[in-house]
């Protein structure tokens, strides 16, 4: 059975919670950041969100060379090693748009690296635009 859950309810270790919803009748524009959360989240809740600019996390081959995104296979393995040794240095940036769409703005490669390395809890920053925190946009758990 599917259970519906709001993304902000899945955050752990919330560090800051900025909110500027304005008055109840105020209509925030799409570019206005109206809520900002920082914390950690289980990767399973965000791993299937699309990239903000259509990025995909897949391997591809070009001229016989294997690439993950723009990383050649050797550099990808070095990237994995760095995360394995040092952890995630920068938060995954998630945008929740006014229409309720949730997208990964920055961090698609880090998400894939964590999936491959079995890292479950990752640091995130979630920015809500245009009072999207008021929208009852849910995703399947």
mmCIF file of the C-alpha atoms, coordinates in Angstrom:
data_MODEL
# 
_entry.id   MODEL 
# 
loop_
_atom_site.group_PDB 
_atom_site.id 
_atom_site.type_symbol 
_atom_site.label_atom_id 
_atom_site.label_alt_id 
_atom_site.label_comp_id 
_atom_site.label_asym_id 
_atom_site.label_entity_id 
_atom_site.label_seq_id 
_atom_site.pdbx_PDB_ins_code 
_atom_site.Cartn_x 
_atom_site.Cartn_y 
_atom_site.Cartn_z 
_atom_site.occupancy 
_atom_site.B_iso_or_equiv 
_atom_site.pdbx_formal_charge 
_atom_site.auth_seq_id 
_atom_site.auth_comp_id 
_atom_site.auth_asym_id 
_atom_site.auth_atom_id 
_atom_site.pdbx_PDB_model_num 
ATOM 1   C CA . UNK A 1 1   ? 0.000  0.000  0.000   1.00 0.00 ? 1   UNK A CA 1 
ATOM 2   C CA . UNK A 1 2   ? 1.325  3.447  -0.899  1.00 0.00 ? 2   UNK A CA 1 
ATOM 3   C CA . UNK A 1 3   ? 1.655  6.048  1.832   1.00 0.00 ? 3   UNK A CA 1 
ATOM 4   C CA . UNK A 1 4   ? 1.890  9.747  0.982   1.00 0.00 ? 4   UNK A CA 1 
ATOM 5   C CA . UNK A 1 5   ? 4.428  11.892 2.804   1.00 0.00 ? 5   UNK A CA 1 
ATOM 6   C CA . UNK A 1 6   ? 5.463  15.568 2.593   1.00 0.00 ? 6   UNK A CA 1 
ATOM 7   C CA . UNK A 1 7   ? 9.177  16.016 1.873   1.00 0.00 ? 7   UNK A CA 1 
ATOM 8   C CA . UNK A 1 8   ? 9.773  18.380 4.823   1.00 0.00 ? 8   UNK A CA 1 
ATOM 9   C CA . UNK A 1 9   ? 8.354  15.791 7.209   1.00 0.00 ? 9   UNK A CA 1 
ATOM 10  C CA . UNK A 1 10  ? 11.206 13.445 6.248   1.00 0.00 ? 10  UNK A CA 1 
ATOM 11  C CA . UNK A 1 11  ? 14.036 15.796 7.237   1.00 0.00 ? 11  UNK A CA 1 
ATOM 12  C CA . UNK A 1 12  ? 16.221 14.861 10.181  1.00 0.00 ? 12  UNK A CA 1 
ATOM 13  C CA . UNK A 1 13  ? 18.557 17.148 12.127  1.00 0.00 ? 13  UNK A CA 1 
ATOM 14  C CA . UNK A 1 14  ? 16.920 20.356 10.889  1.00 0.00 ? 14  UNK A CA 1 
ATOM 15  C CA . UNK A 1 15  ? 19.458 23.146 11.335  1.00 0.00 ? 15  UNK A CA 1 
ATOM 16  C CA . UNK A 1 16  ? 17.490 26.162 10.196  1.00 0.00 ? 16  UNK A CA 1 
ATOM 17  C CA . UNK A 1 17  ? 13.954 26.930 9.194   1.00 0.00 ? 17  UNK A CA 1 
ATOM 18  C CA . UNK A 1 18  ? 13.441 30.221 7.399   1.00 0.00 ? 18  UNK A CA 1 
ATOM 19  C CA . UNK A 1 19  ? 9.921  31.165 6.439   1.00 0.00 ? 19  UNK A CA 1 
ATOM 20  C CA . UNK A 1 20  ? 8.543  34.308 4.806   1.00 0.00 ? 20  UNK A CA 1 
ATOM 21  C CA . UNK A 1 21  ? 4.999  33.498 3.788   1.00 0.00 ? 21  UNK A CA 1 
ATOM 22  C CA . UNK A 1 22  ? 3.796  37.101 3.937   1.00 0.00 ? 22  UNK A CA 1 
ATOM 23  C CA . UNK A 1 23  ? 0.178  37.830 4.779   1.00 0.00 ? 23  UNK A CA 1 
ATOM 24  C CA . UNK A 1 24  ? -2.450 35.117 4.119   1.00 0.00 ? 24  UNK A CA 1 
ATOM 25  C CA . UNK A 1 25  ? -3.557 36.905 0.913   1.00 0.00 ? 25  UNK A CA 1 
ATOM 26  C CA . UNK A 1 26  ? -0.034 37.551 -0.383  1.00 0.00 ? 26  UNK A CA 1 
ATOM 27  C CA . UNK A 1 27  ? 0.706  35.769 -3.656  1.00 0.00 ? 27  UNK A CA 1 
ATOM 28  C CA . UNK A 1 28  ? 4.419  35.062 -3.776  1.00 0.00 ? 28  UNK A CA 1 
ATOM 29  C CA . UNK A 1 29  ? 6.005  35.036 -7.200  1.00 0.00 ? 29  UNK A CA 1 
ATOM 30  C CA . UNK A 1 30  ? 7.743  31.961 -8.576  1.00 0.00 ? 30  UNK A CA 1 
ATOM 31  C CA . UNK A 1 31  ? 11.188 33.369 -7.856  1.00 0.00 ? 31  UNK A CA 1 
ATOM 32  C CA . UNK A 1 32  ? 10.517 34.264 -4.195  1.00 0.00 ? 32  UNK A CA 1 
ATOM 33  C CA . UNK A 1 33  ? 12.097 31.886 -1.701  1.00 0.00 ? 33  UNK A CA 1 
ATOM 34  C CA . UNK A 1 34  ? 9.424  31.555 0.981   1.00 0.00 ? 34  UNK A CA 1 
ATOM 35  C CA . UNK A 1 35  ? 10.880 28.730 3.048   1.00 0.00 ? 35  UNK A CA 1 
ATOM 36  C CA . UNK A 1 36  ? 14.364 27.334 3.488   1.00 0.00 ? 36  UNK A CA 1 
ATOM 37  C CA . UNK A 1 37  ? 15.215 24.145 5.379   1.00 0.00 ? 37  UNK A CA 1 
ATOM 38  C CA . UNK A 1 38  ? 18.591 22.564 6.016   1.00 0.00 ? 38  UNK A CA 1 
ATOM 39  C CA . UNK A 1 39  ? 19.090 19.124 7.506   1.00 0.00 ? 39  UNK A CA 1 
ATOM 40  C CA . UNK A 1 40  ? 19.654 15.510 6.556   1.00 0.00 ? 40  UNK A CA 1 
ATOM 41  C CA . UNK A 1 41  ? 17.341 13.073 4.830   1.00 0.00 ? 41  UNK A CA 1 
ATOM 42  C CA . UNK A 1 42  ? 17.311 9.408  3.914   1.00 0.00 ? 42  UNK A CA 1 
ATOM 43  C CA . UNK A 1 43  ? 18.415 9.178  0.298   1.00 0.00 ? 43  UNK A CA 1 
ATOM 44  C CA . UNK A 1 44  ? 15.477 6.913  -0.545  1.00 0.00 ? 44  UNK A CA 1 
ATOM 45  C CA . UNK A 1 45  ? 13.104 9.879  -0.256  1.00 0.00 ? 45  UNK A CA 1 
ATOM 46  C CA . UNK A 1 46  ? 14.879 11.980 -2.888  1.00 0.00 ? 46  UNK A CA 1 
ATOM 47  C CA . UNK A 1 47  ? 16.788 9.618  -5.188  1.00 0.00 ? 47  UNK A CA 1 
ATOM 48  C CA . UNK A 1 48  ? 14.085 9.548  -7.852  1.00 0.00 ? 48  UNK A CA 1 
ATOM 49  C CA . UNK A 1 49  ? 13.528 13.293 -8.171  1.00 0.00 ? 49  UNK A CA 1 
ATOM 50  C CA . UNK A 1 50  ? 14.531 14.668 -11.581 1.00 0.00 ? 50  UNK A CA 1 
ATOM 51  C CA . UNK A 1 51  ? 17.331 17.155 -12.108 1.00 0.00 ? 51  UNK A CA 1 
ATOM 52  C CA . UNK A 1 52  ? 16.379 20.831 -12.335 1.00 0.00 ? 52  UNK A CA 1 
ATOM 53  C CA . UNK A 1 53  ? 17.853 21.060 -15.841 1.00 0.00 ? 53  UNK A CA 1 
ATOM 54  C CA . UNK A 1 54  ? 16.843 17.614 -17.045 1.00 0.00 ? 54  UNK A CA 1 
ATOM 55  C CA . UNK A 1 55  ? 19.962 15.885 -15.708 1.00 0.00 ? 55  UNK A CA 1 
ATOM 56  C CA . UNK A 1 56  ? 19.820 12.116 -15.595 1.00 0.00 ? 56  UNK A CA 1 
ATOM 57  C CA . UNK A 1 57  ? 21.975 9.792  -13.550 1.00 0.00 ? 57  UNK A CA 1 
ATOM 58  C CA . UNK A 1 58  ? 22.897 7.177  -16.126 1.00 0.00 ? 58  UNK A CA 1 
ATOM 59  C CA . UNK A 1 59  ? 25.996 5.715  -17.685 1.00 0.00 ? 59  UNK A CA 1 
ATOM 60  C CA . UNK A 1 60  ? 26.621 6.436  -21.341 1.00 0.00 ? 60  UNK A CA 1 
ATOM 61  C CA . UNK A 1 61  ? 29.252 5.508  -23.892 1.00 0.00 ? 61  UNK A CA 1 
ATOM 62  C CA . UNK A 1 62  ? 30.954 7.890  -26.281 1.00 0.00 ? 62  UNK A CA 1 
ATOM 63  C CA . UNK A 1 63  ? 33.661 6.759  -28.723 1.00 0.00 ? 63  UNK A CA 1 
ATOM 64  C CA . UNK A 1 64  ? 34.084 3.540  -26.739 1.00 0.00 ? 64  UNK A CA 1 
ATOM 65  C CA . UNK A 1 65  ? 34.623 5.393  -23.438 1.00 0.00 ? 65  UNK A CA 1 
ATOM 66  C CA . UNK A 1 66  ? 32.233 4.995  -20.524 1.00 0.00 ? 66  UNK A CA 1 
ATOM 67  C CA . UNK A 1 67  ? 30.932 8.139  -18.780 1.00 0.00 ? 67  UNK A CA 1 
ATOM 68  C CA . UNK A 1 68  ? 28.688 8.904  -15.873 1.00 0.00 ? 68  UNK A CA 1 
ATOM 69  C CA . UNK A 1 69  ? 27.269 12.342 -16.603 1.00 0.00 ? 69  UNK A CA 1 
ATOM 70  C CA . UNK A 1 70  ? 30.384 14.268 -17.641 1.00 0.00 ? 70  UNK A CA 1 
ATOM 71  C CA . UNK A 1 71  ? 32.750 12.054 -15.595 1.00 0.00 ? 71  UNK A CA 1 
ATOM 72  C CA . UNK A 1 72  ? 34.896 9.514  -17.471 1.00 0.00 ? 72  UNK A CA 1 
ATOM 73  C CA . UNK A 1 73  ? 34.844 6.165  -15.645 1.00 0.00 ? 73  UNK A CA 1 
ATOM 74  C CA . UNK A 1 74  ? 38.289 6.678  -14.044 1.00 0.00 ? 74  UNK A CA 1 
ATOM 75  C CA . UNK A 1 75  ? 37.336 10.131 -12.692 1.00 0.00 ? 75  UNK A CA 1 
ATOM 76  C CA . UNK A 1 76  ? 33.998 8.766  -11.491 1.00 0.00 ? 76  UNK A CA 1 
ATOM 77  C CA . UNK A 1 77  ? 35.812 6.120  -9.462  1.00 0.00 ? 77  UNK A CA 1 
ATOM 78  C CA . UNK A 1 78  ? 38.076 8.820  -7.990  1.00 0.00 ? 78  UNK A CA 1 
ATOM 79  C CA . UNK A 1 79  ? 34.956 10.834 -7.090  1.00 0.00 ? 79  UNK A CA 1 
ATOM 80  C CA . UNK A 1 80  ? 33.483 7.765  -5.368  1.00 0.00 ? 80  UNK A CA 1 
ATOM 81  C CA . UNK A 1 81  ? 36.723 7.256  -3.428  1.00 0.00 ? 81  UNK A CA 1 
ATOM 82  C CA . UNK A 1 82  ? 36.726 10.884 -2.278  1.00 0.00 ? 82  UNK A CA 1 
ATOM 83  C CA . UNK A 1 83  ? 33.175 10.612 -0.959  1.00 0.00 ? 83  UNK A CA 1 
ATOM 84  C CA . UNK A 1 84  ? 33.977 7.272  0.666   1.00 0.00 ? 84  UNK A CA 1 
ATOM 85  C CA . UNK A 1 85  ? 36.949 8.797  2.494   1.00 0.00 ? 85  UNK A CA 1 
ATOM 86  C CA . UNK A 1 86  ? 35.647 12.323 3.199   1.00 0.00 ? 86  UNK A CA 1 
ATOM 87  C CA . UNK A 1 87  ? 31.864 12.087 3.050   1.00 0.00 ? 87  UNK A CA 1 
ATOM 88  C CA . UNK A 1 88  ? 29.569 14.596 1.377   1.00 0.00 ? 88  UNK A CA 1 
ATOM 89  C CA . UNK A 1 89  ? 31.161 18.069 1.556   1.00 0.00 ? 89  UNK A CA 1 
ATOM 90  C CA . UNK A 1 90  ? 28.286 20.083 0.097   1.00 0.00 ? 90  UNK A CA 1 
ATOM 91  C CA . UNK A 1 91  ? 24.549 19.753 0.655   1.00 0.00 ? 91  UNK A CA 1 
ATOM 92  C CA . UNK A 1 92  ? 22.218 18.446 -2.026  1.00 0.00 ? 92  UNK A CA 1 
ATOM 93  C CA . UNK A 1 93  ? 20.129 21.434 -3.145  1.00 0.00 ? 93  UNK A CA 1 
ATOM 94  C CA . UNK A 1 94  ? 16.438 20.704 -3.697  1.00 0.00 ? 94  UNK A CA 1 
ATOM 95  C CA . UNK A 1 95  ? 13.964 23.175 -5.189  1.00 0.00 ? 95  UNK A CA 1 
ATOM 96  C CA . UNK A 1 96  ? 10.234 22.933 -4.542  1.00 0.00 ? 96  UNK A CA 1 
ATOM 97  C CA . UNK A 1 97  ? 8.572  25.064 -7.193  1.00 0.00 ? 97  UNK A CA 1 
ATOM 98  C CA . UNK A 1 98  ? 5.374  27.069 -6.923  1.00 0.00 ? 98  UNK A CA 1 
ATOM 99  C CA . UNK A 1 99  ? 3.525  24.431 -8.950  1.00 0.00 ? 99  UNK A CA 1 
ATOM 100 C CA . UNK A 1 100 ? 4.682  21.750 -6.494  1.00 0.00 ? 100 UNK A CA 1 
ATOM 101 C CA . UNK A 1 101 ? 7.384  20.175 -8.678  1.00 0.00 ? 101 UNK A CA 1 
ATOM 102 C CA . UNK A 1 102 ? 10.341 18.903 -6.635  1.00 0.00 ? 102 UNK A CA 1 
ATOM 103 C CA . UNK A 1 103 ? 13.697 18.871 -8.425  1.00 0.00 ? 103 UNK A CA 1 
ATOM 104 C CA . UNK A 1 104 ? 17.367 18.346 -7.606  1.00 0.00 ? 104 UNK A CA 1 
ATOM 105 C CA . UNK A 1 105 ? 19.033 21.692 -8.364  1.00 0.00 ? 105 UNK A CA 1 
ATOM 106 C CA . UNK A 1 106 ? 22.546 20.595 -7.373  1.00 0.00 ? 106 UNK A CA 1 
ATOM 107 C CA . UNK A 1 107 ? 23.896 17.208 -6.346  1.00 0.00 ? 107 UNK A CA 1 
ATOM 108 C CA . UNK A 1 108 ? 22.784 14.582 -8.849  1.00 0.00 ? 108 UNK A CA 1 
ATOM 109 C CA . UNK A 1 109 ? 26.290 13.085 -8.991  1.00 0.00 ? 109 UNK A CA 1 
ATOM 110 C CA . UNK A 1 110 ? 26.553 13.077 -5.183  1.00 0.00 ? 110 UNK A CA 1 
ATOM 111 C CA . UNK A 1 111 ? 23.208 11.294 -4.951  1.00 0.00 ? 111 UNK A CA 1 
ATOM 112 C CA . UNK A 1 112 ? 24.361 8.616  -7.388  1.00 0.00 ? 112 UNK A CA 1 
ATOM 113 C CA . UNK A 1 113 ? 27.675 8.225  -5.558  1.00 0.00 ? 113 UNK A CA 1 
ATOM 114 C CA . UNK A 1 114 ? 25.831 7.739  -2.254  1.00 0.00 ? 114 UNK A CA 1 
ATOM 115 C CA . UNK A 1 115 ? 23.548 5.154  -3.851  1.00 0.00 ? 115 UNK A CA 1 
ATOM 116 C CA . UNK A 1 116 ? 26.549 3.223  -5.148  1.00 0.00 ? 116 UNK A CA 1 
ATOM 117 C CA . UNK A 1 117 ? 28.390 3.504  -1.812  1.00 0.00 ? 117 UNK A CA 1 
ATOM 118 C CA . UNK A 1 118 ? 25.359 2.592  0.301   1.00 0.00 ? 118 UNK A CA 1 
ATOM 119 C CA . UNK A 1 119 ? 25.285 5.945  2.130   1.00 0.00 ? 119 UNK A CA 1 
ATOM 120 C CA . UNK A 1 120 ? 21.726 6.476  3.346   1.00 0.00 ? 120 UNK A CA 1 
ATOM 121 C CA . UNK A 1 121 ? 21.672 9.762  5.299   1.00 0.00 ? 121 UNK A CA 1 
ATOM 122 C CA . UNK A 1 122 ? 22.720 12.805 3.284   1.00 0.00 ? 122 UNK A CA 1 
ATOM 123 C CA . UNK A 1 123 ? 22.797 16.573 3.924   1.00 0.00 ? 123 UNK A CA 1 
ATOM 124 C CA . UNK A 1 124 ? 20.223 18.619 2.046   1.00 0.00 ? 124 UNK A CA 1 
ATOM 125 C CA . UNK A 1 125 ? 19.013 22.157 1.673   1.00 0.00 ? 125 UNK A CA 1 
ATOM 126 C CA . UNK A 1 126 ? 15.424 22.562 0.528   1.00 0.00 ? 126 UNK A CA 1 
ATOM 127 C CA . UNK A 1 127 ? 14.249 25.864 -0.926  1.00 0.00 ? 127 UNK A CA 1 
ATOM 128 C CA . UNK A 1 128 ? 10.547 26.446 -1.380  1.00 0.00 ? 128 UNK A CA 1 
ATOM 129 C CA . UNK A 1 129 ? 9.560  29.011 -4.009  1.00 0.00 ? 129 UNK A CA 1 
ATOM 130 C CA . UNK A 1 130 ? 6.332  31.005 -4.263  1.00 0.00 ? 130 UNK A CA 1 
ATOM 131 C CA . UNK A 1 131 ? 4.820  29.591 -1.046  1.00 0.00 ? 131 UNK A CA 1 
ATOM 132 C CA . UNK A 1 132 ? 5.073  26.069 -2.411  1.00 0.00 ? 132 UNK A CA 1 
ATOM 133 C CA . UNK A 1 133 ? 5.325  24.877 1.204   1.00 0.00 ? 133 UNK A CA 1 
ATOM 134 C CA . UNK A 1 134 ? 1.569  25.497 1.352   1.00 0.00 ? 134 UNK A CA 1 
ATOM 135 C CA . UNK A 1 135 ? 0.887  23.095 -1.520  1.00 0.00 ? 135 UNK A CA 1 
ATOM 136 C CA . UNK A 1 136 ? -0.038 19.603 -0.538  1.00 0.00 ? 136 UNK A CA 1 
ATOM 137 C CA . UNK A 1 137 ? 2.404  18.102 -3.061  1.00 0.00 ? 137 UNK A CA 1 
ATOM 138 C CA . UNK A 1 138 ? 3.291  14.620 -1.954  1.00 0.00 ? 138 UNK A CA 1 
ATOM 139 C CA . UNK A 1 139 ? 5.432  11.771 -3.143  1.00 0.00 ? 139 UNK A CA 1 
ATOM 140 C CA . UNK A 1 140 ? 5.121  8.027  -2.586  1.00 0.00 ? 140 UNK A CA 1 
ATOM 141 C CA . UNK A 1 141 ? 7.040  6.536  0.302   1.00 0.00 ? 141 UNK A CA 1 
# 
